[in-house]
Amino acid sequence: MPSRQRARAQASAITPGKQTPDAEPAPVERVRALFGGHRLSPGQRRIAQYITDNLTEAAFLSITDLADRVGVSQPSVTRFAASVGFSGYPALREALQPIALSAVAGSPETVESRRNELQTAVDAEIANLESLRRRFADTGQVLEVGRELARSVPLTILGLRISTSLAEYFAYAARRIHPDVRLVSRGGSVAYDALLQSREAGGTWVLAFAMPRHAKETLAAVRAARRTGLRTALITDLTLGPLVDEVDVALTAGTGSRLVFDSYSAPGVLSAAILQAMADADPERTQQRLEQYEHAADQHDFFLED
C-alpha cells in the first residue's frame, strides 16, 4: 500500500467517521469542484444544482431524461457540458459516474456531511467579503476614487441590465451628499445622449457597474463615455478583459455564484465604501446636504416612525 493511502487508513482507524487533512473530499464537494471556476448562466446553474442534489441518479440519466427532469432542452444540457469543460454530455456523465458510485458506497457520516446549499452560498459570500477586507488594508484607491467622483458635477452613474440595481442604490445614496447625480440605466443611443449631456454640463467622471453576465451594452457605453471626454471608474468582478481595458480605474469585488442568480454582498460593501469616501472628500457639503434632507424628510413625513 502506498504511504499516502496507508496514512489515510491509519487515520480512519483511529478516528472513524472524522475527516482528516488528507481525507478525500465528499462526493458533493467533488461535483462542486467539477463545476466551479466556470461562469454559468442561471439556466445552467439549475442543471448544475439538479446534478448536485440528485447525484446518484443524475449521473446515470440519458441526456433526454436529464433535460426532462430539470425542465430544459437537450441542447441546453449539451451547452452546459461544454461550459464546464467537457466535449459533450457523455463525457460529463462519464466523469460523474465514479463520483456517484463513491457516494452510494459512502458511510452515513459522509452522506450527513453534505452541506445545505444555502449555507454554502453564504460561505462563498463570506469568502468574497474576506477578500475585500484584505484589499481594504490599503484604502488609497477607494479614497482617491471617492474624491474624484465628489468633484465631478454632474456625476453620472451607469448600470445596465442586472447591474441596474447596484447603480440605483449608489445613485439614490449619492444624491443625499452630491448636488447633481445622473443615473443611466438604458443602453444604446439613450446612454450616449445622457453621457454627452453630462460632459457638456461640466461632468468629469462616470461610475459604471458591470456584474455578470457582462452586457455588451455596458462596454459600448463605457467606450462612448471615453469618446465624450469623461473618465470612468468601474465596479466589477473582473480583473481582466475588454471592460477593464477601457476604464481609467477598476475596483473589483467578487459576486456570489452558488445560487441560480448572483448575489452582491461584496460589491454592495465596496459601493458603500466609495460613498463614504465621497462624503469624507467634502465634509461641509455632505453635512449641509444631509441636514437639508432630514429637514425635508421631517417636513413631508417620508418615513414610518421607528
N, C-alpha and C positions, 0 to 999 in steps of 0.2 A: 504494500500500500504506500503511495507517495506520502511524503512527510506532511504536506498540507492537508490531505484527506485524513491522515492519522490524527492530526491535531484536532480536526473538527470532530472526529468520532470520540476522542477522549473528552473534549469539552461537552459534547452531548451526553456522555455517560455520567459526567459529574453533575451537570445541571440540566436535566431533561426538561424540554419544553421552553427553554430560555434561549434567546438569540445571543450569539457571541459576536465579537467584531468580525470573525471570519465566516460567519454563517451566510448561507446563500440567501438572497432576498426572497421574500414571499412571492408567490406566483403573480399576485395582483400588482406588486411593485415592479416585477419584471415586465409585465404588459405595459404599465405606465411608462417605464423607461423606453420601451419599444416605440411608443407613440410620442414621447416627449421630444422637445427640441424641434418640432415641426409646427409651422403656423397653419392651423386648421380653420376652416370656415365653421360657422355654427352647425350646419348640416353634417359636416364631417365629424364634429365633436360628438354629435348624437350617436354616430356609428361607433366611435371610439368608446363612448360611455356604455353602450349596449354590450360590446365585446367584453369590456372590463367587468361589468356587473354580471354577465352570464358566460363567463369564460369557458367553463367545462362543456357547455352546449354549443356556444357560438363558434368555437374553433373547429367544429366538425360539420357546420352547416354549408350547404351549397350557396353560391352567390345569390341564387333566386330566393332561397329560404331566408338568408340574412337580410336581403333587401326588404322582403315582406315583413319580417319581424321588426325592423327599425322603421319601416314606412318610408323608404326612399327607393329610387330607381336602381337597377343593376349598374348602369354607367356611373352612378354616384359612388357605389361601392368600389368599382374599379378605380375611379379617380382618387378615392380615399387611400387605397392601397398604394397608388403611385405617390401620393403626397407624403406618406410615411416611409418612402424609400424602397418600395418593392416593385418588381416588374409587373405584377398583376395580383389579382386576388388569390390565385392558387399559391403563389409564393408567400403571401402573407399568412394564409391558412397553414401552410407547412411550418412556418415559424411559430405559430400559436399553439399547434397541437402538442408538442412536447411540454410546453408550459402548462397547458390544460391537464395533461396526464399527471404532471407532478402535483397539481392542485388536488386531483382526485386521490392521489396516494398520500397527500399531506396529513399530518397529525391534526387533531382537533385544535391544538394551540395555534397551528399555522393558519387554519381557517378563521379562528377567532381574532387573529392579528390584523385582519383586513380592516382598514380604517374607513370610517364614514367619509363619503366623497365631499360632503360639505365641509367637514373638518380639514380635509386635505386642501381644499380651496383656500380656506382661511390660513393654513400653514404656508401656502405659497405666497399669499399676500403679506404675511409677516416677514417672509424672506425678502420680498421686494422692499418693504419698509426698512428692514435692517440694512439693506444695500444702500438705500437713500440716506439713512442715518450716517453711514460711514462716509458717504460723499459730502455730507454737510459738515464734516470735520474742517473742511476749507470752504468758508462761506463767500469767498471773494467773488465768484462768478454770479451767484444769486444777487448779492448786494449791488454789483455793477449793473446787471440787467434791470433790477428794480429802479435804480437811479435813472437809467436811460428811458425807461418806459414812463416814469413820473414826469420827465422833462418834455415828452412828446405830447403836444397839444395841437390837434386831437390825437388820441391814442386809438389805434384800430386793433380789434380782437377778431381773429379769423378761426372759425371752426366749422367744418363741413361734415355732413353725414353723421356717423356715430360720434364724432368729436364735437358736435354742436353743444351737447350738454355741458361739457367742461368749459367751453368758450362762454356759454351763457352764465354759468356760475361765476367765472372770472369777471366778465363784464358787469354783472349785477353788483358784485362787491366793489370793483374798481370805481364804479360811479359814485360810491359813497365818499371816496377820497380824491377823485380826479375830476377836473371840470368838464372834460369832453371825451367821452368814451364811445366809440362806434363799433357795433357788432356786425360782422359779416358772416352770415350763415348760409348763403346761397352762392353757388359757383358760377362759372361762365362769365358772360359779359356783365352780369349784375355785380359780381365781385370786382371785376376790373374797374367798373364805373365808381364803386364805393372807394376803392383804393386810390384812384386818381383824384377824387374829390378830397379825400383825407390829405393827400400830399399837397394839393393846391391850397388847402386851408392852413398849411403850416406844419402838418404832422411829419414826424421823422421816423417813427418806428411802428411796426406791426408785431403783435404777438400771435403766433399761429399754434394751433393744436392739431396733432396728427396721430391718432390712435389707430391700431389695426382694426379692420383691414384698411390699409392706407389708400386714400382716394386719389385717383389721377387728377381730379379737380383741385385738390389741395396743392399738388405740385404745380399745376398751371397757375393757380392764384399766387403762390409764392414767387414764381418767375415774373408774374405781372407786377407784383409789388416792387421787385428789383428794377423792372423797366421804368416804373414811375419815379424811382429815386428813393423809395422807402427802404430802410434797413429792417431786417426780420430776425426775431428771436423765435425759436421753435421748441415747444414741449412735446416730446415724443418718446416712444420706447426704443427707437432705432439709434444705433451708434454709427451706422454706415448706410450709404445708399443715396439716391438722387435728391431726396428731400433734404438730407443733412448737407449735401454738397451745395445746395442753392441758398442756404441761410447764412446769416452772419454769426449767430450763436445758437447752438443746440443744447438743450438741457434734457437729460434723459431720466426716465423713471419706468420701472418695469410694470407691466399690466398683468393682472391675474387671468390665466387662460385655462383653468381647470374645469370651468363650467361651460354651458353652451354659449353664453355671451361673456365677453371680457368684463372684468371689474377693475376699478381705477383708484384704489386706495393710495398708492404711491404718487401717481400724477396729481391727485387731489391735494395731497400734502405739499408737493412741490409748488402747485399753484398758490396755495395759501402762503407759502414762504415768500414767493415773489410779491404777493400783495403786501405782506409785512414789510418787505424791503422798499416797496413804493411808498408806503405810509411813512417809514423812517426817513426817506430821502427828503421829504418836505414836511416836517412835523407841524409847523404852524398852519399850513394849508390843510393838512389832514385833520387837525383838531377843530379848525373852524368849520370844515365841511361836515364832520361828524356831529358837531353840536347843532348845526343848521338842520341836519337830517333828523336828529332826535326831536328837535322842536317841531318840525313838520309832522313827524310820526305821532307826537302827542296831540298836536292841534287837530289832526284829521283822524285820529283814533285808528291807526293802521293795524294794531296788533291786539291779540287777546291778552288779558291780564294773566301773569304767571301765578 
